[in-house]
Amino acid sequence: MLVLVTLERERSDIIDKFKKAIKSSADVVNGFYVTGDADFVLYVTARTMDDYEQFTRRFFYENSDIKGFKTMVIMDRVKAGFAIPIDGPSEV
């Protein structure tokens, strides 16, 4: 799942606390602090939807700093990778 997370307030202590929670969760594969409509985007794994529901109860509903979250279920991985096409320095 990709999960868009919105915090109740944007304070540095709350942001840092949530970053620590992301880093310590085995269910969160990737986490990004972003701009725009959400504060964070998480890539979350779960074997079943029941497992995901339990994760949301622990990770989101028990955290009073979370205003809300939206889940997008990944139907098909079309392309995956994090390589960035950067040219090396030009030789003169």
Summary of the structure (lengths in Angstrom):
residues: 92
radius of gyration: 16.1
end to end distance: 47.1
largest distance: 59.4
contacts: 184
relative contact order: 0.25
helix: 28%
strand: 26%
